[in-house]
Amino acid sequence: MARAHTKDILLIQFGMRVRALRKAARLSQEKLAFQSDLDRSYIGQVERGECNISLKNIGKLARALDIAPAELFQFPRGDAPQAAGPDHGTTDP
C-alpha cells in the first residue's frame, strides 16, 4: 500500500512531461481531458504526479496530444526533481 505523502520520481517526471507537452500543444487541462476522454481533475493529478496512470490512459493522452506514447517518457536529463520519502532507492557512495 502506498504512503499518503510519498511521491514517486517516475510519476513526477511523467506528470511534468505531460504538462510540458500539453502546454506546447496550447491545450488547457480541460481541453486535453475532453480530447482524451479523461476527467479534468485526473489530468491535474497526473501532472502533479499524484496517481499511477494506466497504460490505457497513457495511450489516450498520447492520441489526444498526437504523439507516440513513447514520447511521454522522454524526460529531460538533469531535470529530475527529488522524490519525497526514504523508499526511492537512493544510495550513499
PASEBA-1860 file (N, C-alpha, C; in nm, 3 decimals):
! residues 93
1> MARAHTKD> 0.084/-0.117/0.000/0.000/0.000/0.000/0.089/0.125/0.000 ~ 0.057/0.224/-0.084/0.136/0.345/-0.093/0.112/0.437/0.026 ~ 0.217/0.508/0.062/0.205/0.606/0.169/0.136/0.732/0.117 ~ 0.064/0.799/0.204/-0.018/0.914/0.164/0.064/1.030/0.108 ~ 0.181/1.060/0.163/0.254/1.178/0.121/0.382/1.146/0.045 ~ 0.394/1.027/-0.006/0.512/0.988/-0.080/0.482/0.997/-0.229 ~ 0.567/1.067/-0.302/0.552/1.075/-0.447/0.670/1.003/-0.512 ~ 0.642/0.928/-0.612/0.742/0.854/-0.685/0.804/0.943/-0.793
9> ILLIQFGM> 0.935/0.940/-0.806/1.006/1.024/-0.901/0.958/1.002/-1.045 ~ 0.928/0.878/-1.081/0.880/0.850/-1.216/0.745/0.917/-1.241 ~ 0.657/0.914/-1.142/0.527/0.978/-1.157/0.542/1.129/-1.171 ~ 0.634/1.187/-1.097/0.657/1.331/-1.104/0.715/1.368/-1.241 ~ 0.813/1.293/-1.288/0.872/1.320/-1.419/0.769/1.304/-1.529 ~ 0.688/1.199/-1.520/0.585/1.177/-1.621/0.486/1.293/-1.622 ~ 0.444/1.335/-1.504/0.350/1.447/-1.495/0.407/1.576/-1.552 ~ 0.534/1.601/-1.523/0.599/1.721/-1.577/0.604/1.714/-1.730
17> RVRALRKA> 0.628/1.595/-1.783/0.633/1.577/-1.928/0.496/1.598/-1.991 ~ 0.392/1.543/-1.929/0.256/1.563/-1.979/0.223/1.712/-1.982 ~ 0.253/1.781/-1.872/0.225/1.925/-1.864/0.300/2.002/-1.974 ~ 0.428/1.970/-1.993/0.507/2.039/-2.095/0.450/2.016/-2.235 ~ 0.413/1.892/-2.264/0.357/1.861/-2.396/0.219/1.925/-2.414 ~ 0.140/1.927/-2.308/0.008/1.990/-2.315/0.022/2.139/-2.343 ~ 0.114/2.204/-2.272/0.134/2.347/-2.293/0.192/2.376/-2.432 ~ 0.282/2.289/-2.478/0.339/2.307/-2.613/0.230/2.294/-2.719
25> ARLSQEKL> 0.130/2.211/-2.691/0.018/2.194/-2.783/-0.088/2.303/-2.763 ~ -0.062/2.393/-2.668/-0.152/2.504/-2.637/-0.292/2.456/-2.599 ~ -0.292/2.355/-2.512/-0.418/2.298/-2.463/-0.433/2.326/-2.314 ~ -0.553/2.353/-2.272/-0.582/2.361/-2.128/-0.600/2.219/-2.076 ~ -0.597/2.204/-1.945/-0.625/2.071/-1.888/-0.764/2.025/-1.930 ~ -0.858/2.117/-1.932/-0.995/2.083/-1.970/-1.003/2.033/-2.114 ~ -0.935/2.101/-2.204/-0.936/2.060/-2.345/-0.868/1.925/-2.364 ~ -0.753/1.905/-2.297/-0.685/1.775/-2.306/-0.774/1.665/-2.249
33> AFQSDLDR> -0.840/1.694/-2.140/-0.931/1.595/-2.080/-1.041/1.558/-2.177 ~ -1.100/1.657/-2.242/-1.207/1.631/-2.339/-1.155/1.547/-2.455 ~ -1.040/1.585/-2.510/-0.985/1.515/-2.626/-0.939/1.373/-2.593 ~ -0.902/1.349/-2.467/-0.854/1.216/-2.428/-0.962/1.133/-2.359 ~ -1.080/1.188/-2.343/-1.191/1.120/-2.275/-1.153/1.083/-2.131 ~ -1.082/1.176/-2.064/-1.046/1.160/-1.924/-1.101/1.279/-1.847 ~ -1.112/1.266/-1.716/-1.162/1.375/-1.633/-1.056/1.483/-1.614 ~ -1.096/1.609/-1.612/-1.002/1.720/-1.595/-0.926/1.709/-1.464
41> SYIGQVER> -0.993/1.669/-1.357/-0.924/1.656/-1.229/-0.819/1.544/-1.234 ~ -0.845/1.440/-1.314/-0.749/1.332/-1.330/-0.625/1.382/-1.403 ~ -0.644/1.466/-1.504/-0.530/1.525/-1.576/-0.443/1.602/-1.477 ~ -0.504/1.679/-1.391/-0.429/1.754/-1.289/-0.353/1.662/-1.196 ~ -0.416/1.552/-1.154/-0.348/1.456/-1.067/-0.228/1.393/-1.136 ~ -0.244/1.361/-1.264/-0.133/1.303/-1.340/-0.018/1.404/-1.349 ~ -0.051/1.528/-1.382/0.053/1.631/-1.397/0.125/1.659/-1.266 ~ 0.059/1.640/-1.153/0.123/1.662/-1.024/0.191/1.537/-0.970
49> GECNISLK> 0.184/1.427/-1.043/0.246/1.302/-1.001/0.174/1.235/-0.886 ~ 0.044/1.257/-0.877/-0.034/1.205/-0.765/-0.099/1.069/-0.792 ~ -0.095/1.023/-0.915/-0.156/0.893/-0.943/-0.070/0.814/-1.042 ~ -0.083/0.684/-1.033/-0.010/0.593/-1.120/-0.099/0.563/-1.240 ~ -0.073/0.631/-1.349/-0.158/0.624/-1.467/-0.148/0.486/-1.533 ~ -0.259/0.440/-1.588/-0.261/0.310/-1.655/-0.211/0.322/-1.798 ~ -0.174/0.210/-1.854/-0.127/0.205/-1.992/-0.236/0.253/-2.088 ~ -0.361/0.216/-2.062/-0.471/0.260/-2.147/-0.483/0.412/-2.147
57> NIGKLARA> -0.468/0.474/-2.030/-0.478/0.619/-2.021/-0.356/0.689/-2.081 ~ -0.240/0.625/-2.076/-0.122/0.679/-2.145/-0.152/0.684/-2.295 ~ -0.212/0.579/-2.346/-0.249/0.575/-2.487/-0.349/0.684/-2.521 ~ -0.446/0.708/-2.436/-0.546/0.814/-2.459/-0.479/0.951/-2.462 ~ -0.388/0.976/-2.368/-0.318/1.104/-2.366/-0.233/1.122/-2.491 ~ -0.162/1.018/-2.531/-0.077/1.025/-2.649/-0.160/1.056/-2.774 ~ -0.272/0.988/-2.788/-0.359/1.015/-2.904/-0.409/1.159/-2.902 ~ -0.451/1.206/-2.785/-0.503/1.342/-2.774/-0.395/1.446/-2.804
65> LDIAPAEL> -0.270/1.415/-2.768/-0.158/1.506/-2.794/-0.098/1.484/-2.933 ~ -0.146/1.383/-3.006/-0.099/1.349/-3.139/0.050/1.316/-3.139 ~ 0.088/1.230/-3.044/0.226/1.185/-3.032/0.228/1.035/-3.008 ~ 0.346/0.974/-3.022/0.362/0.833/-2.987/0.369/0.823/-2.835 ~ 0.314/0.717/-2.777/0.320/0.702/-2.631/0.461/0.713/-2.575 ~ 0.560/0.665/-2.648/0.699/0.670/-2.601/0.746/0.814/-2.576 ~ 0.691/0.910/-2.648/0.731/1.050/-2.630/0.696/1.102/-2.491 ~ 0.599/1.041/-2.427/0.561/1.082/-2.292/0.668/1.045/-2.190
73> FQFPRGDA> 0.760/0.956/-2.229/0.865/0.911/-2.138/1.002/0.969/-2.174 ~ 1.006/1.068/-2.259/1.133/1.131/-2.296/1.156/1.249/-2.201 ~ 1.210/1.216/-2.084/1.233/1.316/-1.980/1.364/1.389/-2.005 ~ 1.368/1.519/-1.975/1.493/1.592/-1.989/1.597/1.541/-1.889 ~ 1.720/1.532/-1.931/1.829/1.488/-1.842/1.864/1.599/-1.743 ~ 1.896/1.557/-1.620/1.939/1.652/-1.519/1.830/1.741/-1.464 ~ 1.706/1.716/-1.504/1.594/1.799/-1.459/1.502/1.719/-1.368 ~ 1.555/1.618/-1.303/1.474/1.531/-1.219/1.454/1.592/-1.081
81> PQAAGPDH> 1.329/1.611/-1.040/1.303/1.659/-0.905/1.336/1.551/-0.803 ~ 1.362/1.589/-0.681/1.390/1.494/-0.575/1.259/1.435/-0.524 ~ 1.254/1.305/-0.509/1.135/1.238/-0.458/1.130/1.250/-0.307 ~ 1.009/1.254/-0.256/0.990/1.259/-0.111/0.990/1.118/-0.055 ~ 1.048/1.103/0.060/1.041/0.974/0.129/1.167/0.893/0.114 ~ 1.189/0.800/0.207/1.311/0.722/0.209/1.310/0.599/0.120 ~ 1.202/0.570/0.052/1.192/0.442/-0.019/1.212/0.458/-0.170 ~ 1.301/0.547/-0.212/1.319/0.569/-0.353/1.453/0.524/-0.407
89> GTTDP> 1.517/0.433/-0.339/1.635/0.369/-0.391/1.760/0.454/-0.395 ~ 1.767/0.561/-0.318/1.889/0.638/-0.316/1.993/0.566/-0.231 ~ 2.116/0.568/-0.278/2.223/0.502/-0.204/2.335/0.600/-0.184 ~ 2.405/0.587/-0.074/2.521/0.670/-0.048/2.644/0.604/-0.109 ~ 2.738/0.684/-0.165/2.858/0.626/-0.227/2.947/0.558/-0.129
END
